[in-house]
Amino acid sequence: MAMLKQGEKKVITDFKYVLFGYQGRVDCDVIEVYSGVGARFLKEVNGALQEILFIAGNADKVELVQKYGVKEKTFEHYYIRVDSVNIYARLIDEEIKELSLSLGDKVFITNNSDLTLNLMIGFAENHPELPKVLPDIQRDFEYEVIEVINENIVLIQKDEDKRYITHDKVTTIDEIKMNAKLWNERKLEKGVK
C-alpha cells in the first residue's frame, strides 16, 4: 500500500463501489490520512459531493453512510466504510493514457478472451481469411458505446447486455490495426521474418 499524504492527488484503480456493482477508476483528493494505510477521498460525482473512506481492505463489509458537512457550509455526501483485511483498491501516481472514446464508437472487450490478440496477429500477418470472417466477428463481439460517463468509464451495450467498463478494458478495430502495424515494426527491428 502506498504511503499517502494529506492534500496529494492519487488515482484509485480497481475501485469497487460494491453496493451498486459499480467499478472503475476514480481521481480523488486525499483529505485525511490514517497512519498511511487509509484515507478519506473527496470526489464530485454527478454534481454531488462524494466522500469515500478508503481503508486497505476488501469489500467484505461495505456501508453507504449519509453524512452532513462542516462549518458554514452544509454538504450532503457519503462515504464507503470497508471493514476487512486485504487489498481493496490500488493507488498509483503515474498518469494513465486511456483510449479516447465517444458515443457510438464500436469496441471489443479485451479481458475475456484471446480474440483481440488473434485479430491483431491476423492483421499483422495479412491473413487471407480475415476479411471474410471479420464482419461475423464484429457482429458477435463488438459492443457500442452508449454513454460516456467520464474520461475513463463508458457504458457499452450489445443486444441486451449492458455494462460499465473502463477504457483500459476495451479496444477499437483501429487500435487493433495500429497494434498490428507496431507488431510488424518490432519484428523488423528484431530481424524476425
N, C-alpha and C positions, 0 to 999 in steps of 0.2 A: 504494500500500500504506500503510495507516495505521501511524503510529508506535505502538509497543507499550511498555508499562511493566510491570515485574515486579509481580505481585500484583493487577493490574487484571482485571476481568471483561470478556470480549468475547463476541460471538456470531459464530460462523462460519456463513456461509450458503454454499450451493452446495458444501458439503463432500462430497468423493467418497472413500469408503473402497473404492477401486477393486478391491482384491484380492477382495472378496466382492460386488462390484457394488452395494454399499450407498451411498446418498447421502441427504443430509438436512441438518438444522440441528443443531449441537451447541453447547451452552453450556459453556464451559470456563473454568478459571482459568489465567492466564498464570503459569508458574512459572520461566521463564528466557527471556531475550531475547537475540537475536543481532543486534546492530547495527541494531535497528529494522526488519529485513527478515524476521525469522522468530522463532518462539518455540516452546517446548515447552508443551503444554497437558495438564493433568491432568483426567481425567473418569472418574467411576464409571459403568460400563455393565453392567447386569445383575449388579450386586454385585461386579464385578471392577474393580480399578483400571486404568484405561487411560491410558497416556501417549502423546500424539500429538505427534510432532515436525513442526511446520509450518514450511515454508520457502516463500518466494514462488517458485512454480514449478508446473508441471502434472505429471501422473502418468505421464510417460514411463518413469520407473523407480520402482517402489514396492516396498518390502520390509517385511514384518512381522517385527519382531525381538523376541525374548523377552529380558527384562532383569530383574535382581534388585535388590532395594531397598537402602536406605541405613541406616546406623547400627544402632540396636537393633531396628528393625522390618524385616521382610523381606516385600516385596510381589512378587507375580508380575504384571508388567504389560508392556505392549507399546508400541512407538511405530511410526509410519509414517515411513519415510525417503523423501523425494522429491528426486530429482536432475534438475533441469531449469531452465528459464529463464522461463517465462511465469507468468501468474497462475493459481494453483491453487484458492484459496478467497478469499472476500471477507469482510473483517472490518467489522462495523458496531457502533455504540454504542447506537443507539436501540432502544427496546422495540418488538417487533412484536406487534400484536394478531392472533392467529390465530383462525380459526373453531374453535369447541369441538365436537369430535366424540366420539361414543360408539359402542360396539359395536352393530351392527345398523343404523346410520344409512345412508341411501342418498345417494350423492354422484355428481356429474358431474366429470370431469376437465376443467379449464379451459384447458389449454395446448396442446391438439392440434387444435382446430377453432374455428369461429365459432358452434358450437352454443349455448353458454351465452349469448352476446351476442344471438343471434337469438331465443332463448327469452325473454330479458329484454325485448326490444323487442316481442315478441308479447304478453307480459303487459301491458306498458305501454300498448300500443295496443288492448288487448282484442280481439285478432284472432279473428274468428268461427270459424276452422278449428282454433285451438289446442286447445280441449278435446277435439276429435275425434282429433287426432294425438298428443297428449301421452302417452297410455298406451303407444303404439308407441315413441315416443322414449325413454321411461323404460325400457321393456323392452330396447331395443337399446343404450342408452348409460349407464344408471345402474349403478354399482358398489355393493357392500355393504361396509361397514367390518367386517372380521372379527377385527381385533386393533388395540388402541390401544397403540403402542409407548411413546410419551411424549407430552408436551403438544404436540408438533409433528409427529410422524410416526405414520402409521397404515398398516396392511396392508389393502388393498382387493381384492375379488375380483368377477369377472363370469365366469360359466361356468368355463373352465379358466384364465383369465387372472388371475394374482395379481401384485400389485406393491406395493412400499413407496412411499409418496408423502408429501410434506409438505402440511400443511394449506393453504398458500397456492396449491397446485396443484389444489385441489378446491373444489366449492361444492355447496350443497344447493338443492332446489327452493324452500324457504322463503327462502333468501338471495337467490335469483334474483328472487323476487316482491318482496322488500324493496327490491332494487336497482331494480326496475321502478317501484315507488312513488316512490323518491328521484329517479329519472329524470324522472318526470312533474312532481314538485315543482320540480326545477331548470328544466324547460321553462317552467313557470308563472312562476317568478321572473324568467326572461329575457323573458317576454311572447311565447313561441312557442306557436302553437296547433297 
